[in-house]
Amino acid sequence: MPRIGELFGVVFYLYYSDHKPDHIHAFYQKHEALFTCNGNLLTGKLPEAK
């Protein structure tokens, strides 16, 4: 899965062939969240900004 970027320590990977819908994984420290390509949260949670 290609790494598509990093912003403020959050790393983003594009997943397009493991299951539908196409989605983006966002990793921050021990947290993970999955988002659709239009930004809707599928599962997971990232900590809120302070």
N, C-alpha and C positions, 0 to 999 in steps of 0.2 A: 504494500500500500504506500503510495507516495506521500512523503511529508510535504505539506503545502505551505507551511509557515509556522512562525512562532511570534507571539506578542505578549509582552509582560510575563514571560515564563510559561505561558500556556502554549502547548505544542499541538498542531492540528494535522491530522492525517485524513486523506480522502479514501473512503472505502466504497467501491462501486461494483464489486462483483461477488461479495460474500452473501448478501441477502438484500431483498428490496425493503424499503426504498433506498436509493443511493443515499449515503450519509457521510457525515464527518465526525471523527472521534476527536475530542478535545481532552488533553491530559494536562493536569496541573498537580505537581507533587504526587500524592497518593489518590487523587480524585480523577474521575473520568466521567464524561458526559457524551452522549450521542445526539447529533443534530441532523435534521434533514438539510438538504442543500439550500433551502430557502430560509433556514434559521429556526425552525420549530424544534423544540426539545423532544427527543424520543424517549431517552432514559438517562438516568444518572443525575449528578449534581456537581457543580463547581462551587467553591467557597465564594461568598460575596466580597466585593472590594471593600477595603477599609478606608 
